[in-house]
């Protein structure tokens, strides 16, 4: 794997492979097939890009997403990779020129839409070249079990029939076991090795709140992410436009996107979102597929998603770069009733309606859960996990109460009023309100009239919502959401079981966040802005999004390390040879100019703040740096920075911080000294064949400097 690791470091600028990337690349490099399930942001693209660069010929990538196809090609070209695409956006001359590049061996990777690949013209073209491999992206499209079935994907079995010795890799971010088995059968991948990674996105913090004053809650959330890009999902086009317009009146740079807009407006808004900093896109779920913007810092839902699968996919558009990000969901009883009504009135077969109803119930169950959100979410996909420490329920455990008596009152009131009314009217009865509807049906004569005055209206809303989520009651969309009891309600009414529920919020919570990136002082914040401005200038000159120059992770490394030479810059995450040559000096100049005006920081070592202290304490308790990073929604690099600060301050020793045995620690120290007289990390990293991360090596180096 020396060649693959070299490509990873020198072309892509990454120090080491993540997760199962290396095993997948080895499988393809030796000519075998692979089926890969990896979450968004998990590094799927590298799994076929690197084998395409080290195997003879050109890698052929089948992708149904034109926007993503163009985005990936532009990104690869920035890295010095010879990449191109063929799709409907090209005119005939540009398509012909690309075909000639393929025939002349001038391409390393070619992205092709499935419709074009399946034409006899293109298949004949492929017959004249050597395909390095075939990568089938969004492979769930081949399966009717998948959420985005495309019939043309079924015909991709022709690739194996015509080129049986060319390795294939099928990749998807969302596929359960039925879908994976269907993909393998439909594409003839029965002998492929399966690589199934965790669904977990540890850098995303999940927050789910009852919808009370949704605009105020949303605004507080967005303002806690100043100058950061985000997506706000709404259920309807009208709500999208109204929300975007309102956000603009509040000083937020908001755009809107839905399928009802003309193509020119959609394209313009999408390009602004990709290329400008700090844009908030308010959209229906039509927006997102094929958007490869890595620095989306937050995703908010103003309406309840139809399923956990949809929620997972949409929230997964945040934090593709691995940096801390956040997902907010605001929901209410009315959302559930509306979704159920839509399902009831759909033309779907009854079996499909039942399946969608079950998925909606599971989504509501996630919302009402009092336990770890991530644990609940991963459990839905069949994964076992520990509480994450990085969701609202873990960070601020919800208050619960013995709601047995209140539930009995609610159930009794539903029953005595005929099981023909919605939660709003039943609540009015419980509260003893003399409304027109109560008078019309003479419900003031019911024994349950006024028996719920010990609880406020908000609490009763929460009770009904949780009874619905728990299956004690159900609603009938055909009768405008009328509530009725289920079999499960009988033992609760009789007092045979006790019921504990989540307490309702006394007032609307503002969804502010404390997960954002913090600066040590004003000067550091000014340098951050300067680096982002320089990145934007370089991007605009080429007509590409800023993240294609350098991602936020790389800029934060610049902020932390303050490189003074190109060799210093080479050691940063995400800086490969091509980008170093093209952009390295520009950013060094920016840093030098800042230092000339404001001076260098007195201490370049990370500050021992509360966050650092927490990381140090958790590692001292026996947890690894990577485990702490995952549970706290931080990058491993950030936790290693915390540990370096702790080592320098004498708060933790090197062996505890790194969890290395004395023999291994001594081996690393020897390599650090012998590989480079200044103990630079990259020569040591290379000498150790990438066995240890840069963060761990930095901890060892820090310990050596304290001796």
C-alpha positions as CSV (number, residue, x, y, z in Angstrom):
1,X,0.0,0.0,0.0
2,X,3.0,2.3,-0.2
3,X,1.9,3.6,-3.6
4,X,-1.7,4.2,-2.4
5,X,-0.5,6.0,0.8
6,X,1.8,8.2,-1.3
7,X,-1.1,9.2,-3.5
8,X,-3.2,9.9,-0.5
9,X,-0.6,12.2,1.0
10,X,0.9,13.9,-2.0
11,X,-2.2,14.2,-4.2
12,X,-5.0,14.6,-1.6
13,X,-2.9,15.9,1.3
14,X,-4.4,13.5,3.9
15,X,-2.0,12.0,6.4
16,X,-3.6,8.5,6.8
17,X,-6.6,6.4,5.6
18,X,-9.8,6.4,7.6
19,X,-11.8,3.4,8.7
20,X,-12.1,0.8,6.0
21,X,-10.7,2.9,3.2
22,X,-7.4,1.1,3.0
23,X,-9.0,-2.3,2.9
24,X,-11.4,-1.2,0.1
25,X,-8.6,0.3,-1.9
26,X,-6.5,-2.9,-1.5
27,X,-9.5,-5.0,-2.7
28,X,-9.9,-3.0,-5.9
29,X,-6.1,-2.6,-6.5
30,X,-5.8,-6.4,-6.7
31,X,-8.7,-6.6,-9.1
32,X,-11.6,-7.8,-6.9
33,X,-15.1,-6.3,-6.6
34,X,-16.5,-4.4,-3.6
35,X,-19.9,-3.3,-2.2
36,X,-19.5,-0.3,0.1
37,X,-21.9,1.2,2.6
38,X,-20.4,4.3,4.0
39,X,-22.1,7.4,5.4
40,X,-22.1,10.8,3.8
41,X,-18.8,12.5,4.6
42,X,-17.1,9.1,5.3
43,X,-14.7,9.3,2.4
44,X,-16.4,7.1,-0.2
45,X,-14.9,8.9,-3.2
46,X,-11.3,8.1,-2.2
47,X,-12.2,4.4,-2.3
48,X,-12.4,4.5,-6.1
49,X,-10.3,7.6,-6.9
50,X,-7.1,6.2,-5.5
51,X,-7.3,2.8,-7.2
52,X,-8.1,4.6,-10.5
53,X,-4.8,6.5,-10.1
54,X,-2.7,3.5,-9.3
55,X,-4.2,0.9,-11.7
56,X,-3.5,1.2,-15.5
57,X,-6.2,2.8,-17.5
58,X,-9.0,5.2,-16.7
59,X,-11.5,4.8,-13.8
60,X,-15.1,5.0,-15.1
61,X,-17.5,6.4,-12.5
62,X,-21.2,6.1,-13.0
63,X,-23.2,8.8,-11.2
64,X,-26.8,9.9,-11.6
65,X,-26.2,13.4,-10.1
66,X,-25.0,15.9,-12.6
67,X,-24.2,18.6,-10.0
68,X,-22.1,16.2,-7.9
69,X,-20.4,14.9,-11.0
70,X,-19.2,18.4,-12.1
71,X,-18.3,19.3,-8.5
72,X,-16.0,16.2,-8.1
73,X,-14.3,16.8,-11.4
74,X,-13.5,20.4,-10.5
75,X,-12.2,19.3,-7.1
76,X,-10.0,16.6,-8.7
77,X,-8.6,19.1,-11.2
78,X,-7.5,21.3,-8.4
79,X,-5.5,18.4,-7.1
80,X,-3.8,17.9,-10.4
81,X,-5.8,14.8,-11.3
82,X,-6.8,14.4,-15.0
83,X,-10.6,14.1,-14.6
84,X,-13.6,14.8,-16.9
85,X,-17.3,14.1,-17.2
86,X,-19.8,13.3,-19.9
87,X,-23.4,14.3,-19.3
88,X,-26.2,16.3,-20.9
89,X,-24.7,19.7,-19.9
90,X,-21.9,19.4,-22.5
91,X,-22.5,20.4,-26.1
92,X,-21.5,18.0,-28.9
93,X,-18.0,19.5,-29.4
94,X,-17.0,19.4,-25.7
95,X,-18.3,15.9,-25.5
96,X,-16.2,14.9,-28.5
97,X,-13.1,16.5,-27.0
98,X,-13.6,14.5,-23.8
99,X,-14.0,11.3,-25.7
100,X,-10.7,12.0,-27.6
101,X,-9.0,12.6,-24.2
102,X,-10.2,9.2,-23.1
103,X,-9.1,7.5,-26.3
104,X,-5.6,9.1,-26.1
105,X,-5.0,8.0,-22.5
106,X,-5.2,11.5,-21.1
107,X,-7.7,10.9,-18.4
108,X,-7.4,9.2,-15.0
109,X,-11.1,9.4,-14.1
110,X,-14.2,9.9,-16.2
111,X,-17.6,10.5,-14.7
112,X,-20.5,9.4,-16.8
113,X,-24.3,9.6,-16.4
114,X,-25.9,6.1,-16.6
115,X,-28.0,7.0,-19.6
116,X,-24.9,7.9,-21.7
117,X,-22.8,5.0,-20.5
118,X,-25.5,2.5,-21.7
119,X,-25.5,3.8,-25.3
120,X,-23.9,1.6,-27.8
121,X,-21.7,4.5,-28.9
122,X,-20.1,4.9,-25.4
123,X,-19.8,1.1,-24.8
124,X,-17.9,0.9,-28.2
125,X,-15.7,3.7,-27.1
126,X,-14.9,1.9,-23.9
127,X,-14.0,-1.2,-25.9
128,X,-11.0,0.8,-27.4
129,X,-9.5,1.7,-24.0
130,X,-8.4,0.0,-20.7
131,X,-10.9,0.7,-17.9
132,X,-9.0,0.8,-14.6
133,X,-12.3,0.0,-12.7
134,X,-16.0,0.7,-12.8
135,X,-17.4,2.7,-9.8
136,X,-21.2,2.7,-9.5
137,X,-22.1,5.6,-7.2
138,X,-25.5,5.9,-5.5
139,X,-25.9,2.2,-6.0
140,X,-29.2,2.0,-4.1
141,X,-30.7,3.4,-7.3
142,X,-30.5,-0.2,-8.7
143,X,-32.9,-1.5,-6.1
144,X,-36.7,-1.2,-5.8
145,X,-36.0,-1.5,-2.0
146,X,-34.0,1.7,-2.2
147,X,-35.4,5.2,-1.8
148,X,-34.4,6.5,-5.2
149,X,-35.0,3.6,-7.7
150,X,-33.9,4.3,-11.3
151,X,-34.7,1.6,-13.9
152,X,-31.6,2.3,-16.0
153,X,-29.3,1.2,-13.2
154,X,-30.6,-2.3,-13.7
155,X,-28.8,-2.4,-17.1
156,X,-25.4,-1.7,-15.5
157,X,-24.9,-5.5,-15.3
158,X,-23.6,-5.1,-18.9
159,X,-20.3,-3.8,-17.5
160,X,-19.4,-7.1,-15.9
161,X,-20.7,-9.0,-19.0
162,X,-18.4,-7.1,-21.4
163,X,-15.4,-6.5,-19.0
164,X,-15.4,-9.5,-16.6
165,X,-11.8,-8.8,-15.5
166,X,-12.3,-5.2,-14.6
167,X,-13.0,-4.6,-10.9
168,X,-16.2,-2.9,-9.8
169,X,-17.2,-1.0,-6.7
170,X,-20.8,-0.2,-5.8
171,X,-21.2,2.6,-3.3
172,X,-24.1,4.0,-1.3
173,X,-24.7,5.9,1.9
174,X,-28.2,4.6,2.6
175,X,-29.0,0.9,2.2
176,X,-30.4,-1.6,4.6
177,X,-29.7,-5.3,4.3
178,X,-32.5,-5.9,1.8
179,X,-31.2,-3.2,-0.4
180,X,-27.6,-4.3,-0.2
181,X,-28.6,-7.9,-1.2
182,X,-30.7,-6.5,-4.1
183,X,-27.7,-4.4,-5.3
184,X,-25.4,-7.4,-5.2
185,X,-27.9,-9.6,-7.1
186,X,-28.9,-6.9,-9.8
187,X,-25.3,-5.9,-10.5
188,X,-23.8,-9.4,-10.4
189,X,-21.8,-8.6,-7.4
190,X,-22.4,-11.9,-5.6
191,X,-18.7,-12.5,-5.1
192,X,-17.9,-8.9,-4.0
193,X,-16.5,-8.2,-0.6
194,X,-19.0,-6.2,1.5
195,X,-17.7,-3.2,3.5
196,X,-20.4,-1.9,5.9
197,X,-19.3,0.9,8.1
198,X,-21.1,2.6,10.9
199,X,-24.0,5.0,10.2
200,X,-22.7,7.2,12.9
201,X,-21.8,10.8,12.2
202,X,-20.1,11.7,15.5
203,X,-19.4,15.3,14.5
204,X,-23.1,16.1,14.2
205,X,-24.9,17.3,17.3
206,X,-28.6,16.4,17.2
207,X,-31.2,18.7,18.8
208,X,-34.9,18.0,18.7
209,X,-37.4,20.5,20.2
210,X,-41.1,21.0,20.5
211,X,-42.3,23.6,18.0
212,X,-43.5,26.6,20.0
213,X,-42.4,29.8,18.4
214,X,-40.6,28.2,15.4
215,X,-39.4,31.4,13.8
216,X,-37.8,32.7,17.0
217,X,-36.3,29.2,17.7
218,X,-34.9,29.0,14.2
219,X,-33.5,32.6,14.3
220,X,-31.7,32.0,17.6
221,X,-30.2,28.8,16.2
222,X,-28.9,30.4,13.0
223,X,-27.5,33.4,14.9
224,X,-25.5,30.9,17.0
225,X,-23.7,30.0,13.7
226,X,-22.6,33.4,12.5
227,X,-21.2,33.6,8.9
228,X,-21.7,29.8,8.5
229,X,-23.5,28.0,5.8
230,X,-26.6,26.0,6.6
231,X,-29.8,24.4,5.1
232,X,-33.3,24.9,6.5
233,X,-35.8,22.3,5.3
234,X,-39.5,23.0,5.1
235,X,-42.4,20.8,4.0
236,X,-44.0,23.1,1.5
237,X,-42.9,25.5,-1.2
238,X,-44.9,28.4,0.3
239,X,-43.3,27.8,3.7
240,X,-39.9,27.8,2.0
241,X,-40.5,31.2,0.4
242,X,-42.1,32.8,3.5
243,X,-39.3,31.6,5.8
244,X,-36.6,32.8,3.5
245,X,-38.2,36.2,3.1
246,X,-38.6,36.5,6.9
247,X,-35.0,35.5,7.5
248,X,-33.8,38.2,5.1
249,X,-35.8,40.8,7.1
250,X,-33.8,39.7,10.2
251,X,-30.5,40.3,8.4
252,X,-29.8,36.7,7.5
253,X,-28.3,36.0,4.0
254,X,-31.1,33.5,3.0
255,X,-32.0,32.1,-0.3
256,X,-34.9,29.7,-1.3
257,X,-35.0,26.6,-3.4
258,X,-37.8,24.3,-4.5
259,X,-38.9,22.4,-7.6
260,X,-41.4,25.1,-8.5
261,X,-38.7,27.7,-9.4
262,X,-37.5,28.1,-12.9
263,X,-34.2,26.4,-13.8
264,X,-32.4,29.7,-14.0
265,X,-33.3,30.8,-10.5
266,X,-32.6,27.3,-9.0
267,X,-29.1,27.3,-10.7
268,X,-28.3,30.8,-9.6
269,X,-29.3,30.2,-5.9
270,X,-27.4,26.9,-5.9
271,X,-24.3,28.5,-7.2
272,X,-24.4,31.3,-4.7
273,X,-24.9,28.8,-1.9
274,X,-21.8,26.8,-3.1
275,X,-19.6,29.8,-3.8
276,X,-20.5,32.4,-1.1
277,X,-19.7,32.1,2.6
278,X,-22.4,32.1,5.2
279,X,-25.5,31.5,2.9
280,X,-28.5,29.9,4.5
281,X,-30.6,27.9,2.0
282,X,-34.3,27.4,2.8
283,X,-35.5,24.6,0.7
284,X,-37.8,21.6,0.3
285,X,-36.1,18.2,0.1
286,X,-35.6,18.8,-3.6
287,X,-32.4,20.5,-2.5
288,X,-29.4,18.5,-1.4
289,X,-28.9,15.5,-3.6
290,X,-25.6,16.0,-5.4
291,X,-24.5,19.0,-3.3
292,X,-21.0,18.2,-2.2
293,X,-20.4,21.4,-0.1
294,X,-18.3,20.1,2.8
295,X,-18.6,23.1,5.1
296,X,-22.3,23.2,5.8
297,X,-22.3,23.8,9.5
298,X,-26.0,23.2,10.3
299,X,-29.2,21.7,9.0
300,X,-32.6,22.7,10.5
301,X,-36.0,21.1,9.9
302,X,-39.0,23.3,10.5
303,X,-41.4,20.4,9.8
304,X,-41.3,16.7,10.8
305,X,-39.6,14.5,8.2
306,X,-41.5,11.5,7.0
307,X,-39.0,8.9,8.1
308,X,-35.8,8.4,10.0
309,X,-34.1,7.5,6.7
310,X,-35.0,10.9,5.3
311,X,-34.0,12.7,8.5
312,X,-30.7,10.9,8.5
313,X,-30.0,11.6,4.9
314,X,-30.9,15.3,5.2
315,X,-29.0,16.0,8.4
316,X,-26.0,14.2,6.9
317,X,-25.5,17.1,4.5
318,X,-24.0,19.0,7.5
319,X,-20.3,18.5,8.4
320,X,-19.1,16.5,5.5
321,X,-15.6,17.8,6.3
322,X,-15.8,16.1,9.7
323,X,-15.8,19.4,11.6
324,X,-18.4,19.9,14.4
325,X,-21.8,20.6,13.0
326,X,-25.4,20.7,14.2
327,X,-28.9,19.4,13.3
328,X,-32.0,21.0,14.7
329,X,-35.5,19.6,14.3
330,X,-38.7,21.5,15.4
331,X,-41.9,19.4,15.5
332,X,-45.4,19.4,16.8
333,X,-48.6,17.4,17.0
334,X,-50.0,19.2,13.9
335,X,-47.0,17.9,11.8
336,X,-48.0,14.3,12.7
337,X,-51.6,14.9,11.8
338,X,-50.7,16.5,8.5
339,X,-48.4,13.8,7.5
340,X,-50.9,11.1,8.3
341,X,-53.6,12.9,6.3
342,X,-51.3,13.1,3.3
343,X,-50.6,9.4,3.5
344,X,-54.3,8.5,3.9
345,X,-55.2,10.5,0.8
346,X,-52.3,9.1,-1.4
347,X,-52.8,6.7,-4.3
348,X,-50.3,4.3,-2.8
349,X,-51.2,0.6,-2.3
350,X,-52.4,-0.1,1.3
351,X,-49.3,-2.1,2.1
352,X,-47.1,0.9,1.1
353,X,-49.2,3.3,3.2
354,X,-48.8,1.0,6.2
355,X,-45.1,1.0,5.7
356,X,-44.9,4.8,5.5
357,X,-47.1,5.0,8.6
358,X,-44.7,2.8,10.5
359,X,-41.8,4.9,9.4
360,X,-43.6,8.1,10.5
361,X,-44.3,6.5,13.9
362,X,-40.6,5.6,14.2
363,X,-39.7,9.2,13.4
364,X,-42.1,10.5,16.1
365,X,-40.6,8.0,18.5
366,X,-37.2,9.5,18.0
367,X,-38.5,12.9,18.7
368,X,-40.2,11.9,21.9
369,X,-37.3,9.8,23.2
370,X,-35.8,10.7,26.5
371,X,-32.6,8.7,25.9
372,X,-29.6,9.5,23.7
373,X,-30.7,10.6,20.2
374,X,-27.7,9.0,18.5
375,X,-28.2,5.7,20.3
376,X,-31.9,5.7,19.2
377,X,-31.0,6.7,15.6
378,X,-28.3,4.1,15.2
379,X,-30.5,1.5,16.9
380,X,-33.1,2.1,14.1
381,X,-30.4,1.0,11.6
382,X,-29.5,-2.0,13.6
383,X,-26.4,-0.6,15.3
384,X,-25.6,-0.9,19.0
385,X,-23.9,2.1,20.6
386,X,-23.3,3.8,23.9
387,X,-24.8,7.2,24.9
388,X,-22.9,9.8,22.7
389,X,-22.6,12.8,25.0
390,X,-23.2,15.0,22.0
391,X,-27.0,15.4,21.6
392,X,-29.6,17.4,23.5
393,X,-30.7,14.5,25.7
394,X,-27.2,13.7,26.7
395,X,-26.1,17.3,27.2
396,X,-29.3,18.3,29.0
397,X,-31.2,15.2,30.1
398,X,-34.9,15.9,29.9
399,X,-37.0,16.1,33.0
400,X,-39.5,13.3,33.4
401,X,-42.6,12.8,35.6
402,X,-45.0,10.2,36.6
403,X,-47.8,10.9,34.1
404,X,-49.9,7.9,34.9
405,X,-52.9,9.9,36.3
406,X,-52.7,12.5,33.6
407,X,-52.6,9.8,30.9
408,X,-55.7,8.1,32.5
409,X,-57.5,11.4,32.4
410,X,-56.6,12.0,28.7
411,X,-57.6,8.4,27.7
412,X,-60.8,8.6,29.6
413,X,-61.7,12.0,28.0
414,X,-61.0,10.6,24.5
415,X,-63.3,7.6,25.2
416,X,-66.1,9.6,26.9
417,X,-66.2,12.1,24.1
418,X,-66.9,9.4,21.5
419,X,-63.3,8.9,20.1
420,X,-64.4,11.4,17.4
421,X,-62.3,14.5,18.2
422,X,-58.7,15.7,17.8
423,X,-56.3,16.6,20.6
424,X,-57.2,20.3,20.6
425,X,-60.9,19.7,21.4
426,X,-60.1,17.0,24.0
427,X,-57.7,19.4,25.7
428,X,-60.4,22.1,25.8
429,X,-62.7,19.6,27.6
430,X,-60.0,18.6,30.1
431,X,-59.3,22.3,30.8
432,X,-63.0,23.1,31.2
433,X,-63.1,25.6,28.4
434,X,-66.6,26.8,27.3
435,X,-65.9,26.9,23.6
436,X,-68.6,26.9,20.9
437,X,-67.6,23.3,19.9
438,X,-67.9,22.1,23.6
439,X,-71.3,23.7,23.8
440,X,-72.4,22.3,20.4
441,X,-71.7,18.7,21.6
442,X,-72.8,19.3,25.2
443,X,-69.3,18.1,26.4
444,X,-69.5,20.3,29.5
445,X,-71.8,17.6,30.9
446,X,-69.0,15.0,30.6
447,X,-67.5,13.7,33.8
448,X,-64.0,14.6,32.4
449,X,-64.9,18.3,31.8
450,X,-62.5,20.4,33.7
451,X,-60.6,17.6,35.4
452,X,-57.3,18.6,33.8
453,X,-57.0,22.1,35.1
454,X,-54.0,21.1,37.2
455,X,-51.9,21.1,34.1
456,X,-51.3,23.9,31.5
457,X,-52.3,23.5,27.9
458,X,-48.7,23.0,26.8
459,X,-48.4,20.0,29.1
460,X,-51.5,18.4,27.7
461,X,-50.2,18.8,24.2
462,X,-47.1,17.0,25.2
463,X,-49.1,14.2,26.9
464,X,-51.2,13.6,23.8
465,X,-48.1,13.7,21.5
466,X,-46.3,11.2,23.7
467,X,-49.3,8.9,24.0
468,X,-49.5,8.9,20.2
469,X,-45.8,8.2,19.8
470,X,-46.0,5.4,22.4
471,X,-48.9,3.7,20.7
472,X,-51.5,4.2,23.5
473,X,-53.7,6.2,21.2
474,X,-54.0,6.5,17.4
475,X,-55.4,9.1,15.0
476,X,-57.8,8.8,12.1
477,X,-56.9,11.0,9.2
478,X,-60.2,10.3,7.5
479,X,-61.9,12.0,10.6
480,X,-59.5,15.0,10.7
481,X,-57.2,13.5,13.2
482,X,-59.8,12.1,15.6
483,X,-58.1,10.3,18.4
484,X,-59.1,6.8,19.6
485,X,-57.7,4.3,22.1
486,X,-55.6,1.3,21.1
487,X,-55.4,-2.1,22.8
488,X,-52.3,-0.9,24.6
489,X,-54.4,1.7,26.5
490,X,-56.4,-0.8,28.5
491,X,-53.8,-1.8,31.2
492,X,-52.9,1.9,31.5
493,X,-56.5,2.9,32.1
494,X,-56.9,0.2,34.7
495,X,-53.8,1.2,36.6
496,X,-52.0,-2.0,35.9
497,X,-48.9,-0.1,34.6
498,X,-47.2,3.2,35.4
499,X,-46.2,5.7,32.8
500,X,-43.3,8.1,32.8
501,X,-43.3,10.9,30.2
502,X,-41.0,13.8,29.2
503,X,-42.0,17.1,30.8
504,X,-43.2,19.8,28.5
505,X,-41.2,23.0,28.2
506,X,-42.8,25.8,30.3
507,X,-41.9,28.3,27.5
508,X,-40.3,28.2,24.1
509,X,-36.7,27.3,24.1
510,X,-34.4,29.2,21.8
511,X,-32.3,26.8,19.9
512,X,-29.0,28.5,20.5
513,X,-25.8,26.4,20.1
514,X,-22.5,26.2,21.9
515,X,-20.8,23.9,19.4
516,X,-19.3,26.6,17.2
517,X,-15.6,27.3,16.6
518,X,-14.1,29.6,19.2
519,X,-11.2,32.0,18.7
520,X,-8.6,32.8,21.4
521,X,-8.8,36.5,20.8
522,X,-9.9,39.2,18.3
523,X,-6.6,39.0,16.4
524,X,-7.1,35.3,15.7
525,X,-10.7,35.9,14.5
526,X,-9.3,38.6,12.2
527,X,-6.8,36.2,10.7
528,X,-9.5,33.6,10.2
529,X,-11.5,36.2,8.2
530,X,-8.4,37.1,6.2
531,X,-7.7,33.5,5.3
532,X,-11.3,33.0,4.2
533,X,-11.2,36.2,2.1
534,X,-8.0,35.1,0.4
535,X,-9.5,31.7,-0.3
536,X,-12.6,33.3,-1.8
537,X,-10.5,35.6,-4.1
538,X,-8.6,32.6,-5.4
539,X,-11.8,30.7,-6.0
540,X,-13.6,33.6,-7.7
541,X,-10.7,34.0,-10.1
542,X,-11.4,30.5,-11.3
543,X,-15.1,30.4,-11.0
544,X,-15.1,27.6,-8.4
545,X,-16.5,27.2,-4.8
546,X,-14.0,28.3,-2.1
547,X,-13.8,24.9,-0.5
548,X,-12.1,23.5,-3.6
549,X,-9.1,25.7,-2.8
550,X,-8.9,24.5,0.9
551,X,-11.5,23.3,3.3
552,X,-12.2,24.8,6.7
553,X,-10.2,22.1,8.4
554,X,-7.1,23.1,6.5
555,X,-7.7,26.8,7.3
556,X,-8.0,26.0,11.0
557,X,-4.7,24.1,10.9
558,X,-3.2,27.2,9.4
559,X,-4.7,29.3,12.2
560,X,-3.2,26.9,14.8
561,X,0.2,26.2,13.2
562,X,1.0,29.5,11.5
563,X,3.2,28.0,8.7
564,X,6.1,30.2,7.7
565,X,7.5,28.1,4.8
566,X,6.1,25.9,2.1
567,X,7.6,22.9,4.0
568,X,5.6,23.9,7.0
569,X,2.5,24.2,4.8
570,X,3.1,20.8,3.3
571,X,2.5,19.2,6.8
572,X,-1.0,20.6,7.0
573,X,-4.1,18.4,6.5
574,X,-5.5,18.7,3.0
575,X,-2.4,20.2,1.4
576,X,-1.2,18.0,-1.4
577,X,1.6,18.7,-3.9
578,X,-0.6,20.5,-6.5
579,X,-2.3,22.8,-4.0
580,X,0.9,23.5,-2.2
581,X,2.5,24.7,-5.5
582,X,-0.5,26.7,-6.6
583,X,-1.7,28.3,-3.3
584,X,0.7,27.7,-0.5
585,X,2.7,30.9,-0.8
586,X,-0.5,33.0,-1.0
587,X,-1.6,31.8,2.4
588,X,1.8,32.1,3.9
589,X,1.9,35.7,2.7
590,X,-1.5,36.4,4.3
591,X,-0.3,35.0,7.6
592,X,3.0,37.0,7.5
593,X,1.1,40.2,6.7
594,X,-1.2,39.6,9.7
595,X,1.8,39.0,12.0
596,X,3.4,42.2,10.7
597,X,0.4,44.2,11.7
598,X,-0.8,42.4,14.8
599,X,2.2,40.4,15.9
600,X,2.5,36.6,16.5
601,X,0.6,35.1,19.4
602,X,2.7,35.0,22.5
603,X,2.0,31.3,23.0
604,X,1.1,29.1,20.0
605,X,0.2,26.2,22.3
606,X,-3.5,25.6,22.6
607,X,-5.2,27.3,25.5
608,X,-6.2,25.2,28.6
609,X,-9.9,26.1,28.5
610,X,-12.9,24.2,29.8
611,X,-13.1,22.1,26.6
612,X,-9.4,21.1,26.8
613,X,-9.8,20.2,30.5
614,X,-12.7,18.0,29.7
615,X,-10.8,16.1,26.9
616,X,-7.8,15.7,29.3
617,X,-10.0,14.4,32.1
618,X,-11.7,11.9,29.8
619,X,-8.4,10.5,28.4
620,X,-7.0,10.3,32.0
621,X,-10.1,8.2,32.9
622,X,-8.9,5.6,30.3
623,X,-10.7,6.6,27.1
624,X,-8.8,7.0,23.8
625,X,-8.5,10.4,22.1
626,X,-10.5,9.1,19.1
627,X,-13.3,7.9,21.4
628,X,-13.4,11.3,23.2
629,X,-13.5,13.1,19.9
630,X,-16.4,10.9,18.6
631,X,-18.4,11.4,21.8
632,X,-17.9,15.1,22.0
633,X,-18.5,15.8,18.3
634,X,-14.9,17.1,17.8
635,X,-12.2,16.1,15.3
636,X,-9.5,13.8,16.7
637,X,-7.0,16.6,15.7
638,X,-8.8,19.0,18.1
639,X,-8.6,16.5,21.0
640,X,-4.9,15.8,20.3
641,X,-4.4,19.6,20.5
642,X,-6.1,19.6,23.9
643,X,-3.8,16.8,25.0
644,X,-0.7,18.6,23.7
645,X,-1.6,21.6,25.8
646,X,-2.1,19.3,28.8
647,X,1.3,17.7,28.4
648,X,2.9,21.1,28.1
649,X,1.1,22.3,31.3
650,X,2.0,19.1,33.2
651,X,-1.6,18.0,33.5
652,X,-1.2,14.7,31.8
653,X,1.8,12.6,30.9
654,X,2.6,11.4,27.3
655,X,2.0,7.7,27.9
656,X,-1.5,8.3,29.3
657,X,-2.3,10.8,26.6
658,X,-1.2,8.5,23.8
659,X,-2.0,5.2,25.5
660,X,1.3,3.8,24.1
661,X,3.4,1.2,25.8
662,X,7.0,2.2,26.7
663,X,8.6,0.2,23.8
664,X,6.3,1.8,21.2
665,X,6.8,5.3,22.7
666,X,10.5,4.9,22.6
667,X,10.4,3.8,19.0
668,X,8.4,6.9,18.0
669,X,10.8,9.2,19.9
670,X,13.8,7.6,18.1
671,X,12.2,8.1,14.7
672,X,11.2,11.7,15.5
673,X,14.9,12.5,16.3
674,X,16.5,10.5,13.5
675,X,14.0,11.3,10.7
676,X,14.6,15.1,10.9
677,X,16.9,17.3,13.0
678,X,14.1,19.7,13.7
679,X,11.7,16.9,14.6
680,X,9.2,17.8,11.9
681,X,6.3,15.5,11.9
682,X,6.0,14.6,8.2
683,X,9.4,12.8,7.9
684,X,8.6,10.8,11.0
685,X,5.1,10.1,9.8
686,X,6.5,8.7,6.5
687,X,9.3,6.8,8.2
688,X,6.6,5.1,10.4
689,X,4.5,4.2,7.2
690,X,1.6,6.2,8.5
691,X,1.1,3.9,11.4
692,X,0.4,6.8,13.9
693,X,-1.6,9.9,13.3
694,X,-0.1,13.4,13.2
695,X,-2.0,14.3,16.4
696,X,-0.4,11.4,18.3
697,X,3.0,12.2,16.9
698,X,2.6,15.8,18.0
699,X,1.8,14.7,21.6
700,X,5.0,12.6,21.7
701,X,7.0,15.5,20.3
702,X,5.5,17.9,22.9
703,X,6.5,15.4,25.7
704,X,10.0,15.3,24.3
705,X,10.3,19.1,24.3
706,X,9.3,19.2,28.0
707,X,12.2,16.9,29.1
